[in-house]
Amino acid sequence: MKIFINKTLISVFGGLIITTAVQAQDMPPGAIVSYFDCNFRAGVDMEETVRWGRNASRNDWAANQIFYRQPLVKPNGYEHDFRIARYYSSWSEYIERSEEIYTASLDSAPARQRPSVTRTDIMDCDPATRRIIRVRNVPGGAPPSDETLMTTRFCRLNEGRTLQDAWQRINHIASNWQSQGDDTLMQLTHRAIGPGNNDTVQGRQYVMTEVGETASSIAARWDMGREGFDARQGSEPVSECNYRALWRTYRIYQR
């Protein structure tokens, strides 16, 4: 079993960290992330699920990083207990490892010893919820701890605007926060494979994410906003966004 790692990589969520202001204006390739939603089996809670996930054995084809995310304030229409997100560095890596999993699942594959507690004992996952997204980290964000809070905000670009505009807007917001000593990780996420949300134009929708280094650090950011600081100042809106959803996120595995 691979060793669970605590806060050692520069970027936990897989996007490329870029160090200069000029480079920050160009979107990095980002990570390829596959996610799906699950419910607890009867009598199982989040604590037990996280403990099982962190202790589970994994083969070479496991994702580079795996996170479990529990909604505390759910997004509109969300009906599951938690989400599993798996991070890959490229499409080639995602396809290669997915094909290995597929091959291992065939009847001709060698029999594997069944652990005493399997995933189906812990959770019931819905394959219909699978999506593949691209996640781009804004430069300068602090690596989150193994358990922290994060927010997601669904946005739809205004007519004539592009994801590049959204990227520049989020970079500007992050820069304003950083000028106040707040280096909460911000991300731009958008759908790559999977149905959209009632929008037939690809690239119109994205999610803006904030991931606290700790739960208390993201609370401190919110208090700065409550006390009057507006990180949006100096940049023009490019989209309409709904209210934040709040998640507790757990790092389960990392190479």
SVG drawing of the C-alpha trace seen along z (x, -y; Angstrom):
<svg xmlns="http://www.w3.org/2000/svg" viewBox="-32 -49 40 65">
<polyline fill="none" stroke="black" stroke-width="0.4" points="0.0,0.0 1.3,-3.5 2.1,-5.8 -0.4,-8.6 1.5,-11.9 0.9,-15.0 1.3,-18.5 4.5,-17.8 3.7,-18.7 3.6,-22.3 0.1,-21.8 -2.3,-19.3 -4.9,-19.6 -2.8,-18.9 -2.8,-22.2 0.6,-23.7 2.0,-26.4 3.2,-29.4 5.4,-32.0 5.3,-35.2 2.5,-37.7 2.9,-37.5 2.6,-33.7 -0.4,-33.8 -2.5,-35.4 -2.2,-32.2 -4.2,-29.2 -2.1,-26.2 -3.1,-22.7 -4.3,-21.8 -5.3,-18.3 -7.7,-15.8 -10.1,-14.9 -12.7,-12.1 -15.4,-12.3 -18.6,-10.5 -21.0,-10.6 -21.7,-8.0 -24.0,-7.3 -23.1,-5.6 -24.2,-2.1 -26.5,-1.7 -24.7,-2.4 -21.7,-3.9 -20.6,-7.5 -18.0,-9.9 -15.4,-9.1 -15.5,-5.4 -15.5,-6.0 -12.4,-8.2 -10.6,-5.7 -11.4,-2.8 -10.3,-4.9 -7.0,-5.9 -6.2,-2.3 -7.3,-0.7 -4.5,1.0 -3.9,-0.4 -2.3,0.8 0.0,-1.1 -2.9,-2.2 -4.4,-4.2 -4.9,-8.0 -2.2,-10.3 -4.5,-11.9 -7.8,-10.9 -10.2,-13.1 -13.5,-12.5 -15.7,-15.5 -18.7,-15.8 -21.2,-18.5 -22.0,-20.7 -24.1,-23.2 -25.1,-21.3 -25.2,-22.6 -28.6,-23.0 -30.0,-19.6 -27.2,-17.5 -28.7,-14.4 -25.7,-12.2 -23.7,-11.8 -20.3,-12.5 -18.1,-12.8 -14.9,-11.0 -12.5,-12.9 -9.5,-11.3 -6.7,-13.4 -4.5,-12.6 -1.7,-14.7 -2.8,-14.2 -5.4,-12.6 -2.8,-9.9 -2.3,-9.0 -6.1,-8.9 -6.8,-6.6 -3.8,-4.3 -4.8,-3.7 -8.5,-3.4 -7.7,-0.8 -5.6,1.1 -8.6,1.1 -10.9,2.3 -8.5,5.1 -8.3,6.2 -12.0,6.4 -12.4,8.9 -13.2,12.5 -9.8,13.5 -7.9,11.4 -6.2,13.2 -8.3,13.6 -7.5,11.2 -7.9,11.8 -11.0,10.2 -10.3,7.9 -12.4,8.3 -14.2,5.0 -14.7,3.9 -15.9,0.7 -19.4,2.0 -19.6,2.6 -18.9,-1.1 -20.5,-2.9 -22.9,-2.7 -21.7,-4.8 -23.8,-6.0 -22.0,-5.6 -24.5,-7.9 -22.9,-10.8 -19.4,-10.3 -17.9,-13.5 -14.5,-14.3 -13.3,-17.9 -10.2,-20.0 -8.9,-21.8 -6.5,-24.8 -4.9,-26.2 -4.3,-29.9 -0.7,-30.6 0.3,-31.4 -2.2,-29.3 -1.2,-27.5 -1.3,-23.7 -4.4,-22.6 -4.1,-20.3 -5.3,-16.7 -8.8,-17.8 -10.1,-21.3 -13.1,-23.2 -13.7,-24.3 -16.3,-26.2 -17.6,-25.8 -19.6,-28.4 -21.2,-27.5 -20.9,-30.3 -22.1,-30.9 -20.1,-33.2 -21.7,-36.3 -22.3,-36.5 -19.1,-37.0 -16.9,-36.1 -14.5,-33.1 -12.8,-30.8 -9.7,-32.9 -11.7,-35.9 -12.8,-33.9 -9.2,-32.8 -8.0,-36.4 -10.9,-37.5 -10.1,-34.7 -6.4,-35.5 -7.2,-39.2 -9.4,-38.2 -6.7,-35.9 -4.1,-38.6 -6.2,-41.0 -6.6,-38.5 -2.8,-37.8 -2.1,-41.5 -3.9,-41.2 -1.9,-38.2 -4.5,-35.6 -3.2,-32.8 -6.2,-30.5 -6.0,-28.2 -8.3,-29.3 -9.2,-27.1 -11.1,-27.4 -12.8,-24.1 -14.8,-23.2 -16.5,-20.2 -14.5,-18.2 -16.6,-15.0 -20.1,-14.5 -23.5,-16.3 -23.7,-20.0 -26.3,-21.8 -29.0,-22.7 -26.5,-24.6 -25.8,-23.5 -22.8,-25.7 -19.5,-24.1 -17.3,-26.3 -20.0,-28.6 -20.0,-27.0 -17.3,-26.8 -16.9,-26.5 -14.8,-28.8 -13.3,-27.0 -11.7,-28.2 -9.8,-25.6 -8.7,-26.7 -5.2,-25.7 -7.2,-24.9 -10.8,-25.4 -9.9,-28.4 -7.9,-30.0 -10.9,-30.1 -13.1,-31.3 -10.6,-34.2 -11.0,-35.1 -14.8,-35.2 -14.4,-37.5 -12.3,-39.9 -15.1,-40.0 -17.7,-40.5 -15.7,-43.4 -15.7,-45.1 -12.8,-43.9 -13.9,-43.3 -11.4,-41.2 -13.4,-41.8 -12.4,-45.5 -10.4,-46.5 -11.7,-43.8 -14.8,-43.6 -17.4,-40.8 -17.4,-38.2 -20.1,-35.8 -23.1,-35.3 -22.5,-33.0 -24.8,-31.4 -24.3,-31.1 -21.4,-29.1 -21.7,-25.5 -19.6,-24.4 -17.7,-21.1 -15.4,-19.3 -12.6,-17.7 -10.4,-14.9 -7.2,-13.9 -7.4,-10.1 -4.3,-9.1 -1.4,-10.8 1.6,-9.4"/>
</svg>
